[in-house]
Amino acid sequence: MSAPLPNALRARFQEYIEEGLSGRAAALRLKVSAATGARWARQVRTKGHAEPAPQGPPRGRGKLAAHQAFLKELVAQDPDITLFELRDALAAAAGVRVHHSSIANLLSRLGFTYKKSRWSPPSAVAPR
């Protein structure tokens, strides 16, 4: 889905509607489609503004939301536990089957990080 049109454009559209122009006429002035003008005009009439609706799924209501404490506890008990082990423990304890990357996303939102080994540049005297 593309990004919504700017709020400044929507505010100018709302001003035109409040001046008495139709949605189609305001859309023509701002060089947006007539369908967009009709939709925004309806939104201005019903809601009083033409702000974009939030996009995407609502945050915080995934499969793992109810199991955050359980996963935190497992990581606290064994900091070296792998994502696959977390996935299997969750499936065994609660019967919830998820992809390991979903667990990684949740842990990263909770502030857990994975520290990789330190990289050092090759030495000037070491053979290549």
Backbone hydrogen bonds in HBPLUS format (Angstrom, degrees):
<---DONOR---> <-ACCEPTOR-->    atom                        ^
c    i                          cat <-CA-CA->   ^        H-A-AA   ^      H-
h    n   atom  resd res      DA  || num        DHA   H-A  angle D-A-AA Bond
n    s   type  num  typ     dist DA aas  dist angle  dist       angle   num
A0010-ARG N   A0006-PRO O   3.23 MM   4  6.58 155.1  2.29 142.6 149.7     1
A0011-ALA N   A0007-ASN O   2.81 MM   4  6.03 149.0  1.90 146.4 154.8     2
A0012-ARG N   A0008-ALA O   3.03 MM   4  6.30 158.0  2.08 145.8 150.9     3
A0013-PHE N   A0009-LEU O   2.96 MM   4  6.19 153.3  2.03 144.4 152.3     4
A0014-GLN N   A0010-ARG O   2.91 MM   4  6.16 154.6  1.97 145.4 151.9     5
A0015-GLU N   A0011-ALA O   2.99 MM   4  6.30 151.7  2.07 146.6 154.0     6
A0016-TYR N   A0012-ARG O   3.07 MM   4  6.39 155.4  2.13 147.4 153.3     7
A0017-ILE N   A0013-PHE O   3.01 MM   4  6.34 154.7  2.08 150.6 157.7     8
A0018-GLU N   A0014-GLN O   2.90 MM   4  6.14 158.4  1.95 150.0 156.0     9
A0019-GLU N   A0015-GLU O   2.94 MM   4  6.17 132.3  2.18 141.2 154.1    10
A0021-LEU N   A0016-TYR O   3.11 MM   5  5.69 157.7  2.16 158.2 151.2    11
A0020-GLY N   A0017-ILE O   3.00 MM   3  5.22 149.3  2.09 102.1 111.9    12
A0026-ALA N   A0022-SER O   2.96 MM   4  6.14 165.2  1.98 153.4 157.6    13
A0027-ALA N   A0023-GLY O   2.95 MM   4  6.02 152.2  2.03 140.3 148.5    14
A0028-LEU N   A0024-ARG O   2.93 MM   4  6.14 148.9  2.03 142.7 151.2    15
A0029-ARG N   A0025-ALA O   3.06 MM   4  6.36 155.2  2.12 147.9 153.4    16
A0030-LEU N   A0026-ALA O   3.10 MM   4  6.34 150.5  2.19 144.9 152.5    17
A0031-LYS N   A0027-ALA O   2.87 MM   4  5.81 108.1  2.40 138.8 155.5    18
A0032-VAL N   A0027-ALA O   3.02 MM   5  5.07 166.2  2.04 141.5 145.7    19
A0031-LYS N   A0028-LEU O   3.36 MM   3  5.02 154.9  2.43  94.0 101.1    20
A0037-GLY N   A0033-SER O   2.98 MM   4  6.33 156.5  2.04 147.6 154.7    21
A0038-ALA N   A0034-ALA O   2.89 MM   4  6.17 155.8  1.95 150.0 155.7    22
A0039-ARG N   A0035-ALA O   2.98 MM   4  6.16 158.7  2.02 145.4 151.5    23
A0040-TRP N   A0036-THR O   2.83 MM   4  6.02 166.1  1.85 155.7 159.4    24
A0041-ALA N   A0037-GLY O   2.87 MM   4  5.93 157.0  1.93 144.7 151.8    25
A0042-ARG N   A0038-ALA O   3.02 MM   4  6.18 158.0  2.07 144.9 150.2    26
A0043-GLN N   A0039-ARG O   3.04 MM   4  6.27 151.6  2.12 142.0 150.3    27
A0044-VAL N   A0040-TRP O   2.81 MM   4  6.11 151.6  1.89 151.2 158.9    28
A0045-ARG N   A0041-ALA O   2.96 MM   4  6.21 158.2  2.01 148.5 154.1    29
A0046-THR N   A0042-ARG O   2.95 MM   4  6.13 156.7  2.01 148.3 154.3    30
A0047-LYS N   A0043-GLN O   2.80 MM   4  5.53 159.8  1.84 145.6 152.5    31
A0048-GLY N   A0044-VAL O   2.95 MM   4  4.46 131.5  2.19 109.6 121.9    32
A0065-ALA N   A0062-GLY O   3.34 MM   3  5.49 159.9  2.38 105.0 110.8    33
A0067-HIS N   A0064-LEU O   2.95 MM   3  5.11 146.2  2.06 106.0 116.8    34
A0071-LEU N   A0067-HIS O   3.07 MM   4  6.34 163.9  2.10 155.5 159.1    35
A0072-LYS N   A0068-GLN O   2.88 MM   4  6.10 160.7  1.92 155.4 161.3    36
A0073-GLU N   A0069-ALA O   2.94 MM   4  6.08 156.9  1.99 146.4 152.5    37
A0074-LEU N   A0070-PHE O   3.04 MM   4  6.34 154.5  2.10 146.5 153.1    38
A0075-VAL N   A0071-LEU O   3.03 MM   4  6.28 159.3  2.07 149.6 154.7    39
A0076-ALA N   A0072-LYS O   2.86 MM   4  6.09 150.1  1.95 146.6 155.7    40
A0077-GLN N   A0073-GLU O   2.94 MM   4  6.15 149.8  2.03 146.7 154.3    41
A0078-ASP N   A0074-LEU O   3.04 MM   4  6.25 158.4  2.09 146.6 152.1    42
A0081-ILE N   A0078-ASP O   3.11 MM   3  5.57 155.6  2.17 126.0 124.8    43
A0086-LEU N   A0082-THR O   2.97 MM   4  6.30 153.7  2.04 147.6 155.2    44
A0087-ARG N   A0083-LEU O   2.86 MM   4  6.07 158.3  1.90 147.0 153.0    45
A0088-ASP N   A0084-PHE O   2.96 MM   4  6.17 159.7  2.00 144.9 149.9    46
A0089-ALA N   A0085-GLU O   2.90 MM   4  6.04 154.6  1.97 145.2 152.4    47
A0090-LEU N   A0086-LEU O   2.94 MM   4  6.10 156.8  2.00 149.9 155.9    48
A0091-ALA N   A0087-ARG O   3.02 MM   4  6.24 153.8  2.09 144.6 152.0    49
A0092-ALA N   A0088-ASP O   2.94 MM   4  6.12 152.3  2.01 143.9 151.3    50
A0093-ALA N   A0089-ALA O   2.87 MM   4  5.97 159.9  1.91 148.1 153.6    51
A0094-ALA N   A0090-LEU O   2.93 MM   4  5.68 163.1  1.95 143.4 149.0    52
A0095-GLY N   A0091-ALA O   2.97 MM   4  4.35 129.9  2.23 108.6 119.0    53
A0102-SER N   A0099-HIS O   3.00 MM   3  5.47 137.3  2.19 109.6 120.7    54
A0104-ALA N   A0100-HIS O   3.00 MM   4  6.34 151.4  2.08 144.2 152.6    55
A0105-ASN N   A0101-SER O   2.91 MM   4  6.16 153.5  1.99 144.8 150.9    56
A0106-LEU N   A0102-SER O   3.05 MM   4  6.27 160.3  2.09 145.1 150.2    57
A0107-LEU N   A0103-ILE O   2.92 MM   4  6.13 166.9  1.93 153.2 156.7    58
A0108-SER N   A0104-ALA O   2.96 MM   4  6.10 151.3  2.04 144.3 152.2    59
A0109-ARG N   A0105-ASN O   2.99 MM   4  6.25 150.3  2.08 145.7 153.5    60
A0110-LEU N   A0106-LEU O   2.96 MM   4  6.25 137.9  2.14 143.7 156.1    61
A0112-PHE N   A0107-LEU O   2.92 MM   5  5.36 152.2  1.99 161.4 153.0    62
A0111-GLY N   A0108-SER O   3.18 MM   3  5.12 156.0  2.24  98.1 105.2    63
